[in-house]
Amino acid sequence: MYLVDSSAWIEYLRPGGAPGVKARVREILGREEACSCGVIVLEVLRGARTEKDWAALHEALTSLPQVPLDAAVIRRAARWGFRLDRSGATFSTTDLLIAAAAHGKAILLHRDADFTRLAAAVGLKEEFAAEQPDKS
């Protein structure tokens, strides 16, 4: 499974978005390997331009399997935040929640360098969605 972060969704949804990101998200959707969580849904929906766009995005994102933001996820995010803050590496609460939701359940697909740093610090599986499709 892939937890598709809002940074990847936004690039995917942009008319002029990076071809590599669009291709990667389409591939994951086509294999039915995409999932979401409440924080990502919130982030994407805030950027909807119209009520019609909001409704379509809501339907699409909430139809995906949802990773719950349960007590274990909140505890993991809080623990990481506590430990990382004391080491001088700070991350947003939102990023901590998303990473904690993905941890052990999904690979986090994103376009946010903070997630790359966070993944290295906590052992999170992640993939930075490339600008150009892989031609190998």
C-alpha positions in Angstrom: 0.0 0.0 0.0 1.0 3.6 -0.6 -0.2 6.5 1.6 -0.3 9.3 -1.0 0.5 12.6 0.7 -1.2 15.8 -0.2 2.0 17.0 -1.8 1.7 14.2 -4.4 -2.0 14.6 -4.8 -1.7 18.3 -5.5 0.9 17.7 -8.1 -1.2 14.9 -9.6 -4.3 17.1 -9.8 -2.5 20.2 -11.2 -3.2 20.6 -15.0 0.5 21.3 -15.5 1.7 18.9 -12.9 5.0 16.9 -13.2 4.5 14.0 -15.6 6.5 11.6 -13.4 4.3 12.4 -10.4 1.1 12.0 -12.5 2.3 8.7 -13.9 3.4 7.3 -10.5 0.0 8.2 -8.8 -1.9 6.8 -11.8 0.1 3.5 -11.5 -0.6 3.2 -7.8 -4.3 4.0 -8.3 -4.4 1.5 -11.2 -3.0 -1.3 -9.0 -5.5 -0.3 -6.2 -2.6 0.3 -3.8 -3.4 3.8 -2.7 -4.7 4.7 0.7 -5.4 7.9 2.6 -6.0 9.3 6.0 -8.0 12.1 7.5 -5.2 14.7 7.7 -4.4 14.2 4.0 -8.1 14.4 3.0 -8.3 17.7 5.0 -5.2 19.2 3.4 -6.4 18.3 -0.2 -10.0 19.5 0.4 -8.8 22.8 1.7 -7.4 23.6 -1.7 -10.5 22.7 -3.7 -11.6 25.7 -5.9 -15.3 25.1 -6.0 -18.0 23.2 -4.2 -18.2 20.8 -7.1 -14.4 20.2 -7.0 -14.7 19.7 -3.2 -17.4 17.1 -3.5 -15.6 15.2 -6.3 -12.3 15.2 -4.3 -14.1 14.2 -1.1 -15.7 11.3 -2.9 -12.4 10.2 -4.5 -10.2 10.4 -1.4 -12.7 8.9 1.1 -13.4 6.0 -1.3 -9.8 4.9 -0.8 -8.9 2.7 2.2 -8.3 4.9 5.2 -5.5 4.6 7.6 -7.0 5.5 11.0 -5.5 8.2 13.1 -6.0 6.1 16.3 -4.4 6.4 19.7 -1.4 4.3 18.6 -0.7 6.7 15.7 -1.1 9.8 17.9 1.2 8.3 20.5 3.8 7.4 17.8 3.7 10.9 16.4 3.9 12.5 19.8 6.9 10.3 20.8 8.7 11.1 17.6 8.0 14.8 17.9 9.3 14.8 21.5 12.4 12.9 20.7 13.2 14.8 17.5 12.6 18.2 18.9 15.1 17.5 21.6 17.7 16.4 19.0 17.2 19.7 17.2 15.2 18.2 14.3 11.8 19.8 14.2 8.8 18.7 12.0 5.3 20.0 11.8 2.6 18.2 13.8 0.8 17.4 10.5 3.9 15.7 9.0 4.4 13.7 12.2 0.8 12.5 12.1 1.0 11.5 8.4 4.3 9.7 8.9 3.1 8.0 12.0 -0.1 6.8 10.2 2.0 5.4 7.3 4.6 3.7 9.6 4.4 -0.1 9.3 1.3 0.1 7.1 2.2 1.8 3.9 5.0 3.5 1.9 4.5 7.2 2.0 4.5 8.7 -1.5 5.3 12.4 -1.3 6.9 15.6 -2.8 8.0 17.1 0.5 11.7 16.9 1.5 10.8 17.1 5.2 9.3 13.6 4.8 12.7 12.3 3.5 14.4 13.7 6.5 11.8 12.4 8.9 11.9 8.9 7.3 15.6 8.8 7.8 15.2 9.6 11.5 12.4 7.2 12.3 12.7 4.3 9.8 9.7 5.2 7.7 9.4 3.7 4.2 8.9 6.6 1.8 9.2 7.5 -1.9 9.8 10.9 -3.2 7.6 11.2 -6.4 9.9 12.1 -9.3 9.4 15.0 -11.7 9.9 12.8 -14.8 8.7 9.2 -15.3 11.3 6.5 -14.9 12.5 5.5 -18.4 14.3 2.3 -17.4 
